[in-house]
């Protein structure tokens, strides 16, 4: 029965964020602007890191990978939202929904959490072992950590997507703006207790393990900073972590609110708003946070601007 239903279910209908035309037009303009800022901001950050030799450090390597993931994240979800805002048909083919769940909600999101954990370890080494930083965080380790984060995210995504789409789906209307895990599970016409258990395990692995690494790293960082006697030294040490800590609180807070609290305590509208935050708003804010709060990035931007001005 399950396979027959899935074969028959050739497409899904996404309800989106609003059914009013005027609101949808306004949302189209808003999300188009956010999409452009996201793509241009992250692309510019990657370009700066590649062009300025002073930014060829492990911290900026991880930041460039994070920006690449954010660009992929935005390109996977926002263009479809923009089309649906201005079209009468808000359908999405079955295979597109499958790929979006596999590619967006789970793989890239999971990879980003693991990357934030790896970046926390990088900051721990930089603050607690500054004399051995370059030796410990060598190129091979950085590449291995980045690749491991991406592979872990996609493996977790593949497992959960297969389990989700093996369910017999009795409905085709998804009360969401994208094929998101919790929204798709609500379409099932059988007991989904096993899926809830697997989702909890997945949430623990993808969210709580990196979060635990972040908490451990920053616990050691705070202890190391408190041992610094000079106020200027403390500010400098904390300044190297402030941007990353801001992004960590923003991303992990939204994910924990969505996936690790009792399902009965949440509503679909709340889940949509939180999903919008970590899938649309956070990728836009990440390059701004790392740029505006980072003197090295701002100096690199000024240097590149002067170079282009001189050529002009």
Buried (B, 14 or more C-beta within 10 A) or exposed (E): EBEEBBEEBEEBBBBBBEEEEEEBEEBBEEBBEBBEBBBEBBBBBBBBBEEBEEBEBBBBBBBBBBBBBBBBBBBBBBEBBBEBBEEEEBBBEBEBBBBBBBBBBBBBBBBBBBBBBBBBBBBBBBBBEEEEBEEEBEEEBBEEBBEBBBEBBBEBBEBBBEBBBEBBBEBBEBBBBBBBBBBBBBBBEEEBEEBEEBBEEBBBBBBBBBBEBBBBBBEBBBEBBEEBEEEEEBEEBBEBBEBBBBBBEBBBBBBBBBBBEEEEEBEEEEBBBBBBBBBBBBBBBBBBBBBEBBEBBEBBBEBBEEEEEEEE
